[in-house]
Amino acid sequence: MKLMGIGDEAADRIEGQIQATRELGWQFIEPRGVEVAGFAKANFHDLPDAAFELAVEQLEAAGLQVYCLGSTIMNWAKTVDTPFDVTLAEVRRAIPRMQRVGAKFVRIMSFKPGDDEFKIPTVVFERVRDVTQRFLDAGIQPVHENCMNYGGMSWQHALELLDRCPGLKWVFDTANPIFNPDRSKAKPWPKQDPWEFWTQVRDHTVHIHIKDATWNPARNDADYNWPGEGQGRVRDILRDAVACGYSAGLSLEPHMVVVFHDAQSKANEAETMKNFVAYGRRLEKMLAEVQAG
């Protein structure tokens, strides 16, 4: 399998992201938010041209390859009321940059649903289908993540989205079902089952995000754990993936020190890098154990 991590889980600065990846001895990286000296942090597809070129130069000098772009396209920060021009502009920026770095996969989503929604509006299918085709036409494989979006409302919603958007593939996040309500069931919606979700989308999955978590009712939120120590069934999913011949990407997204979508989540770079590398070592150990049977 190809091991990597979502870059800003290790550090904001491109130098820190590279350092953590090289410390693990890995060849691949999945950039998302990136800070380049002299420029503000932004998604890899939103960096100013000069900042993007500087980032690419540093990645190339370090011998690192961009495997998947963690884009913000149609993510949980946007709804169907967000003008579609915003999405199309992101796609137009992302394509030439992915071609420049040779990335084959781009992570996309399907907009944040309303708190009480349980059906996917037709406009979501139309937009995801449009975006999917634009990437496919450019030789890039879009992968949809089960997160706080329409396609992540349940495994049934995921399969419906895949069916309605030909050519779309899946990036499975092991921990996201733990805090997402299963909107295929009656209210009050229970939380999703990571194993059940995995087995339903397994045949469509070409990339995996590794994180683990435990639901904390007192906080009404998830507590993030080392891989295999939470409720994400990480070891079971890895064992099953190996048994099924999965040989694609595994990308770290620890969330243990900072949480990307939590504005209140702060930590210094030394802490995040240390956690990222330790998380990677634990994943390597678990993967070796699983592969050894």
C-alpha positions as CSV (number, residue, x, y, z in Angstrom):
1,M,0.0,0.0,0.0
2,K,1.0,3.6,-0.5
3,L,1.4,5.4,2.9
4,M,1.1,9.1,3.2
5,G,-0.6,11.8,5.3
6,I,-2.7,14.9,4.8
7,G,0.0,17.5,5.0
8,D,-1.6,20.1,7.3
9,E,-2.2,17.4,9.9
10,A,1.6,17.5,10.4
11,A,2.2,21.3,10.0
12,D,0.9,24.4,8.4
13,R,4.2,25.2,6.7
14,I,5.2,23.2,3.7
15,E,8.7,22.7,5.3
16,G,7.1,21.0,8.3
17,Q,4.9,18.8,6.1
18,I,7.9,17.7,4.1
19,Q,10.0,17.2,7.2
20,A,7.4,14.9,8.9
21,T,6.8,12.9,5.7
22,R,10.6,12.4,5.2
23,E,11.1,11.4,8.8
24,L,8.6,8.6,8.2
25,G,10.5,7.7,5.0
26,W,7.4,8.0,2.9
27,Q,7.3,9.0,-0.8
28,F,3.8,10.4,-1.0
29,I,1.9,13.3,0.5
30,E,-1.7,14.5,0.3
31,P,-1.7,18.3,0.4
32,R,-4.7,20.2,1.8
33,G,-4.0,23.5,3.6
34,V,-0.4,24.8,2.8
35,E,1.5,27.8,4.2
36,V,4.4,29.0,2.1
37,A,6.9,31.6,3.4
38,G,5.6,35.1,2.7
39,F,2.1,33.9,1.9
40,A,-1.0,33.1,3.9
41,K,-2.1,29.5,4.4
42,A,-4.6,28.3,1.8
43,N,-5.7,25.1,0.1
44,F,-3.2,23.8,-2.4
45,H,-5.6,24.8,-5.3
46,D,-6.1,28.3,-3.8
47,L,-2.4,29.4,-3.2
48,P,-1.2,32.3,-5.3
49,D,0.7,31.1,-8.3
50,A,4.1,32.2,-6.9
51,A,3.4,30.3,-3.6
52,F,2.2,27.2,-5.5
53,E,5.4,27.2,-7.5
54,L,7.6,27.5,-4.4
55,A,5.7,24.7,-2.7
56,V,6.1,22.4,-5.8
57,E,9.8,23.2,-5.9
58,Q,10.3,22.2,-2.3
59,L,8.3,19.0,-2.8
60,E,10.3,18.1,-5.8
61,A,13.6,18.8,-4.1
62,A,12.5,16.5,-1.3
63,G,11.6,13.8,-3.7
64,L,7.9,13.8,-2.6
65,Q,5.0,13.0,-4.9
66,V,1.5,14.4,-4.6
67,Y,-0.8,11.4,-4.6
68,C,-4.2,13.0,-3.9
69,L,-5.3,16.6,-3.5
70,G,-7.4,17.2,-0.4
71,S,-9.5,19.9,-2.1
72,T,-12.2,22.0,-0.6
73,I,-14.5,21.4,-3.6
74,M,-18.2,21.1,-2.4
75,N,-17.0,20.5,1.2
76,W,-18.8,20.9,4.5
77,A,-18.1,24.7,4.4
78,K,-20.5,25.0,1.5
79,T,-24.2,24.3,0.9
80,V,-26.3,23.9,-2.2
81,D,-27.1,27.6,-1.8
82,T,-23.4,28.5,-2.4
83,P,-23.2,29.7,-6.0
84,F,-22.0,26.9,-8.2
85,D,-19.5,29.3,-9.8
86,V,-17.5,29.0,-6.6
87,T,-17.2,25.3,-7.2
88,L,-16.4,25.6,-10.9
89,A,-13.7,28.1,-10.1
90,E,-12.1,25.7,-7.6
91,V,-12.2,22.9,-10.2
92,R,-10.6,25.1,-12.9
93,R,-7.8,26.0,-10.5
94,A,-7.3,22.5,-9.3
95,I,-7.0,20.7,-12.6
96,P,-3.8,22.4,-14.0
97,R,-2.2,22.2,-10.6
98,M,-2.9,18.5,-10.2
99,Q,-1.5,18.0,-13.7
100,R,1.6,20.0,-12.8
101,V,2.4,17.7,-9.8
102,G,1.2,14.5,-11.4
103,A,-1.5,13.8,-8.9
104,K,-4.1,11.2,-10.0
105,F,-6.7,11.6,-7.3
106,V,-8.7,14.6,-6.0
107,R,-10.9,14.4,-2.8
108,I,-14.2,16.1,-3.3
109,M,-17.5,16.2,-1.3
110,S,-21.2,17.0,-1.9
111,F,-22.1,20.0,0.2
112,K,-23.2,20.3,3.8
113,P,-26.9,19.2,4.2
114,G,-29.3,21.0,6.5
115,D,-29.7,19.7,10.0
116,D,-33.0,18.0,9.3
117,E,-32.4,16.8,5.7
118,F,-32.5,13.1,4.9
119,K,-32.7,13.1,1.1
120,I,-30.2,14.2,-1.5
121,P,-31.6,17.1,-3.6
122,T,-31.4,16.6,-7.4
123,V,-29.2,19.6,-7.7
124,V,-26.5,17.8,-5.7
125,F,-26.4,14.9,-8.1
126,E,-26.2,17.4,-11.0
127,R,-23.3,19.3,-9.5
128,V,-21.3,16.3,-8.4
129,R,-21.9,14.6,-11.8
130,D,-20.7,17.8,-13.5
131,V,-17.5,18.1,-11.4
132,T,-16.8,14.4,-11.7
133,Q,-16.9,14.6,-15.5
134,R,-14.7,17.6,-15.6
135,F,-12.0,15.8,-13.6
136,L,-12.3,12.6,-15.6
137,D,-12.0,14.5,-18.8
138,A,-8.7,15.9,-17.5
139,G,-7.4,12.4,-16.6
140,I,-7.9,12.8,-12.9
141,Q,-10.0,10.5,-10.6
142,P,-12.3,12.3,-8.2
143,V,-12.9,10.5,-4.9
144,H,-15.8,11.4,-2.6
145,E,-15.3,11.3,1.2
146,N,-17.9,10.1,3.7
147,C,-17.9,13.2,5.8
148,M,-20.4,15.9,6.8
149,N,-22.0,16.0,3.4
150,Y,-24.9,14.5,1.4
151,G,-23.0,11.5,0.3
152,G,-21.9,10.9,3.8
153,M,-25.4,10.8,5.4
154,S,-25.4,7.0,5.3
155,W,-24.0,4.2,3.2
156,Q,-27.3,4.1,1.3
157,H,-26.8,7.8,0.4
158,A,-23.2,7.0,-0.6
159,L,-24.3,4.3,-3.0
160,E,-27.0,6.5,-4.5
161,L,-24.5,9.2,-5.1
162,L,-22.1,6.8,-6.8
163,D,-24.9,5.4,-8.9
164,R,-26.1,8.8,-10.0
165,C,-22.5,10.1,-10.8
166,P,-20.8,7.7,-13.2
167,G,-17.1,7.5,-12.8
168,L,-17.0,8.8,-9.2
169,K,-15.0,6.7,-6.7
170,W,-14.8,6.7,-2.9
171,V,-12.3,7.7,-0.3
172,F,-13.3,6.0,2.9
173,D,-12.7,7.7,6.3
174,T,-12.6,5.2,9.1
175,A,-13.6,7.6,11.9
176,N,-16.2,9.9,10.2
177,P,-19.1,7.4,10.8
178,I,-18.6,7.7,14.5
179,F,-19.8,11.3,14.7
180,N,-22.1,11.3,11.7
181,P,-25.8,10.5,12.1
182,D,-27.3,7.7,10.0
183,R,-30.0,9.5,8.1
184,S,-31.2,6.4,6.4
185,K,-32.9,5.4,9.7
186,A,-35.7,6.9,11.7
187,K,-35.2,9.9,14.1
188,P,-33.5,10.3,16.4
189,W,-30.8,9.3,14.1
190,P,-28.2,6.9,15.6
191,K,-24.6,7.3,14.7
192,Q,-23.3,5.3,11.8
193,D,-21.4,2.0,12.0
194,P,-17.9,2.3,10.5
195,W,-17.7,-1.4,9.6
196,E,-21.1,-1.5,8.0
197,F,-20.3,1.7,5.9
198,W,-17.0,0.2,4.8
199,T,-18.4,-3.1,3.7
200,Q,-21.0,-1.3,1.5
201,V,-18.5,1.1,-0.2
202,R,-15.5,-1.2,-0.2
203,D,-15.8,-2.1,-3.9
204,H,-15.9,1.6,-4.8
205,T,-13.0,2.6,-2.5
206,V,-9.7,3.6,-4.1
207,H,-8.2,5.7,-1.2
208,I,-8.5,5.5,2.6
209,H,-8.2,8.1,5.3
210,I,-6.9,6.6,8.5
211,K,-8.2,8.2,11.8
212,D,-9.8,6.8,14.8
213,A,-12.3,8.2,17.4
214,T,-14.6,7.4,20.2
215,W,-18.0,9.1,20.6
216,N,-18.1,11.1,23.9
217,P,-21.8,11.7,24.9
218,A,-20.8,14.2,27.6
219,R,-19.1,16.4,25.0
220,N,-21.6,15.5,22.2
221,D,-18.5,15.2,20.1
222,A,-15.8,12.7,19.2
223,D,-12.5,12.2,21.0
224,Y,-9.7,11.2,18.6
225,N,-7.5,8.2,19.4
226,W,-4.5,6.4,18.1
227,P,-5.3,4.1,15.2
228,G,-6.9,0.9,16.6
229,E,-7.8,2.4,20.0
230,G,-11.1,4.0,19.1
231,Q,-14.4,2.8,17.6
232,G,-13.4,3.2,13.9
233,R,-12.7,-0.5,13.4
234,V,-9.4,0.6,11.8
235,R,-7.6,-2.8,12.3
236,D,-10.6,-4.7,11.1
237,I,-10.9,-2.5,8.0
238,L,-7.2,-2.8,7.2
239,R,-7.4,-6.6,7.6
240,D,-10.4,-6.7,5.3
241,A,-8.8,-4.3,2.8
242,V,-5.6,-6.5,2.7
243,A,-7.7,-9.6,2.3
244,C,-9.5,-8.0,-0.7
245,G,-6.3,-7.1,-2.4
246,Y,-6.4,-3.4,-1.7
247,S,-3.1,-1.8,-2.7
248,A,-3.8,1.9,-3.1
249,G,-3.4,4.8,-0.6
250,L,-3.6,5.0,3.1
251,S,-3.5,8.6,4.3
252,L,-3.1,9.7,7.9
253,E,-5.6,12.3,9.3
254,P,-4.9,12.0,13.1
255,H,-7.0,15.0,14.4
256,M,-5.5,14.2,17.8
257,V,-3.7,17.6,18.2
258,V,-5.6,19.8,15.8
259,V,-8.9,19.3,14.0
260,F,-9.0,20.9,10.5
261,H,-12.6,22.0,10.6
262,D,-12.5,23.3,14.2
263,A,-11.5,26.9,14.4
264,Q,-10.8,26.6,18.1
265,S,-8.4,23.8,17.7
266,K,-4.8,25.1,18.0
267,A,-1.4,23.6,18.7
268,N,2.2,24.4,18.1
269,E,3.9,22.8,15.1
270,A,6.3,20.7,17.2
271,E,3.3,19.0,18.8
272,T,1.5,18.3,15.6
273,M,4.6,17.0,13.8
274,K,5.5,14.7,16.8
275,N,2.0,13.3,16.9
276,F,1.9,12.9,13.1
277,V,5.1,10.9,13.0
278,A,4.1,8.8,16.0
279,Y,0.7,8.1,14.4
280,G,2.5,7.0,11.2
281,R,4.7,4.6,13.1
282,R,1.7,3.0,14.8
283,L,0.0,2.7,11.5
284,E,3.0,1.0,10.0
285,K,3.2,-1.4,12.9
286,M,-0.5,-2.3,12.6
287,L,-0.3,-2.7,8.8
288,A,2.7,-5.1,9.2
289,E,0.8,-7.1,11.8
290,V,-2.3,-7.3,9.5
291,Q,-0.3,-8.3,6.5
292,A,1.5,-11.0,8.5
293,G,-1.8,-12.5,9.4
